[in-house]
Every structure is written in structure tokens, then in C-alpha cells.
Amino acid sequence: IVAAISHDYRQALNLMEDAIFFGCSPGSFKKLINAAGLKESQYIIMETIIPPKHAEIFGLRRPFYFYVISIRNQTGQ
């Protein structure tokens, strides 16, 4: 998962100058995101409400997180 996060982040840097990605997951990916090389200043993670469809699969007791990841390509600046 770490290699995939790192690869996708590098691809986004190569394809876009500035972008914001967001999503959510059961459980936190913070350690994986850090291991992939992203700095904590590049993302925000917040615990959030479990969407009803996900609660059917994961249950109500599992923490659910919302992510906002910023891509700011510094090349050419």
C-alpha cells in the first residue's frame, strides 16, 4: 500500500500543478501516508461519521477517517 500511495502521489505531481484530493476510509492511513513520503503539512486527517452504506459492511464501532491531500508542484516557481 505504501508503494502504491507513493507512486500515485508522484504521478499526481507529474501531471498536475495544484490539486486537492479527498476521500475516506475505515481505519487510519496516517502511518502509511507518512511512510510513502508525504509530509504532515500536505494532508489533513479527521475522524468522521461512518457513511450508512459503509456501516453495513464495517459496523458502527470502527473509526472512520476523512482525508484531504494537497498537491502543490513547486517546479518552475
ROSE-337174 format. One record per atom (N, C-alpha, C): y, x, z. Coordinates in pm, whole numbers. Atoms other than C-alpha are relative to their C-alpha. Layout:
REM ROSE-337174
{pt {Y X Z}} ...
END
This chain:
REM ROSE-337174
{pt {-119 84 0}} {pt {0 0 0}} {pt {125 88 0}} {pt {-115 -90 -7}} {pt {236 289 82}} {pt {31 56 -139}} {pt {-20 -55 135}} {pt {184 442 -265}} {pt {59 -106 -93}} {pt {-51 108 84}} {pt {250 104 -429}} {pt {146 -30 31}} {pt {-140 25 -39}} {pt {571 46 -230}} {pt {88 113 -54}} {pt {-77 -116 47}} {pt {692 398 -312}} {pt {17 -3 -152}} {pt {-5 7 147}} {pt {607 358 -683}} {pt {96 -109 -46}} {pt {-86 111 40}} {pt {775 18 -710}} {pt {147 29 30}} {pt {-138 -34 -34}} {pt {1087 146 -533}} {pt {57 100 -101}} {pt {-46 -99 100}} {pt {1113 448 -768}} {pt {22 -67 -135}} {pt {-17 73 127}} {pt {1064 218 -1069}} {pt {129 -81 2}} {pt {-123 78 -11}} {pt {1343 -8 -945}} {pt {123 90 -10}} {pt {-112 -94 11}} {pt {1572 294 -904}} {pt {23 44 -144}} {pt {-11 -43 139}} {pt {1497 399 -1262}} {pt {50 -110 -93}} {pt {-33 111 89}} {pt {1554 53 -1409}} {pt {132 -71 32}} {pt {-118 76 -43}} {pt {1849 -85 -1210}} {pt {98 89 74}} {pt {-100 -74 -75}} {pt {2175 48 -1076}} {pt {14 -55 141}} {pt {-14 66 -130}} {pt {2220 -202 -793}} {pt {-82 -128 -3}} {pt {79 122 -7}} {pt {1980 -475 -685}} {pt {-36 -28 145}} {pt {48 39 -132}} {pt {1865 -666 -381}} {pt {-128 -79 -20}} {pt {129 69 2}} {pt {1504 -773 -333}} {pt {-21 -65 135}} {pt {31 64 -127}} {pt {1384 -1017 -72}} {pt {-136 -66 -8}} {pt {130 64 -8}} {pt {1059 -1166 42}} {pt {-43 -14 144}} {pt {49 15 -135}} {pt {847 -1248 342}} {pt {-150 27 4}} {pt {142 -31 -17}} {pt {507 -1160 482}} {pt {-45 -31 142}} {pt {54 7 -136}} {pt {279 -1228 775}} {pt {-19 142 49}} {pt {7 -137 -51}} {pt {299 -921 994}} {pt {111 85 -59}} {pt {-111 -86 42}} {pt {550 -640 957}} {pt {-48 114 -89}} {pt {27 -114 88}} {pt {552 -383 677}} {pt {92 118 33}} {pt {-100 -102 -32}} {pt {811 -166 856}} {pt {-59 141 -5}} {pt {61 -134 1}} {pt {578 133 911}} {pt {-37 41 -142}} {pt {37 -30 138}} {pt {455 110 552}} {pt {123 33 -85}} {pt {-124 -23 75}} {pt {809 91 412}} {pt {57 137 36}} {pt {-48 -132 -43}} {pt {913 393 620}} {pt {-87 111 -58}} {pt {92 -100 54}} {pt {603 586 511}} {pt {18 17 -150}} {pt {-24 -6 145}} {pt {693 505 148}} {pt {128 74 -34}} {pt {-120 -80 23}} {pt {1019 696 193}} {pt {132 -74 2}} {pt {-127 73 -9}} {pt {1277 421 230}} {pt {64 27 135}} {pt {-75 -21 -123}} {pt {1547 480 488}} {pt {30 -135 64}} {pt {-26 127 -69}} {pt {1614 217 753}} {pt {133 -61 -40}} {pt {-128 54 47}} {pt {1966 180 611}} {pt {-15 -75 -132}} {pt {22 64 130}} {pt {1812 49 286}} {pt {-65 -137 11}} {pt {66 129 -14}} {pt {1643 -258 431}} {pt {29 -64 135}} {pt {-12 78 -123}} {pt {1661 -531 693}} {pt {-128 -81 12}} {pt {118 81 -27}} {pt {1360 -698 851}} {pt {33 -92 117}} {pt {-28 98 -105}} {pt {1396 -1018 1053}} {pt {-123 -87 21}} {pt {107 96 -26}} {pt {1132 -1228 1226}} {pt {54 -137 -38}} {pt {-46 128 53}} {pt {1148 -1574 1075}} {pt {-103 -109 26}} {pt {88 116 -13}} {pt {988 -1918 1070}} {pt {-111 10 -105}} {pt {112 -3 93}} {pt {644 -1938 912}} {pt {10 -121 -93}} {pt {-2 113 92}} {pt {659 -2149 594}} {pt {-126 -86 18}} {pt {114 89 -26}} {pt {430 -2456 629}} {pt {-126 35 -81}} {pt {117 -35 82}} {pt {202 -2352 339}} {pt {-70 125 53}} {pt {59 -122 -54}} {pt {152 -2007 493}} {pt {-64 -26 136}} {pt {55 33 -131}} {pt {91 -2156 838}} {pt {-141 -58 -14}} {pt {133 55 23}} {pt {-209 -2342 690}} {pt {-103 112 -14}} {pt {91 -112 24}} {pt {-361 -2005 597}} {pt {-3 96 119}} {pt {-10 -105 -102}} {pt {-238 -1764 866}} {pt {8 -53 143}} {pt {-15 55 -134}} {pt {-191 -2001 1160}} {pt {143 14 48}} {pt {-137 0 -52}} {pt {119 -2051 1372}} {pt {28 115 95}} {pt {-21 -103 -101}} {pt {68 -1762 1613}} {pt {27 138 -59}} {pt {-24 -130 62}} {pt {105 -1478 1364}} {pt {148 16 -31}} {pt {-142 -19 32}} {pt {457 -1330 1338}} {pt {21 8 -151}} {pt {-33 3 142}} {pt {622 -1377 1000}} {pt {136 65 -16}} {pt {-121 -78 16}} {pt {895 -1150 865}} {pt {65 -21 -137}} {pt {-81 9 121}} {pt {1174 -1180 607}} {pt {61 138 -26}} {pt {-48 -134 38}} {pt {1277 -863 418}} {pt {113 -11 -101}} {pt {-104 -18 100}} {pt {1593 -768 232}} {pt {6 151 -26}} {pt {0 -142 36}} {pt {1572 -435 45}} {pt {107 23 -106}} {pt {-113 -31 90}} {pt {1877 -283 -126}} {pt {-34 121 -86}} {pt {15 -110 96}} {pt {1855 -66 -437}} {pt {140 39 -44}} {pt {-130 -49 45}} {pt {2164 141 -497}} {pt {-24 137 -62}} {pt {25 -124 73}} {pt {2120 407 -763}} {pt {127 83 1}} {pt {-117 -87 -15}} {pt {2357 695 -691}} {pt {22 93 -120}} {pt {-18 -88 113}} {pt {2309 876 -1023}} {pt {122 -41 -81}} {pt {-118 27 80}} {pt {2624 904 -1228}} {pt {123 -32 82}} {pt {-118 30 -83}} {pt {2855 845 -931}} {pt {52 126 63}} 
END
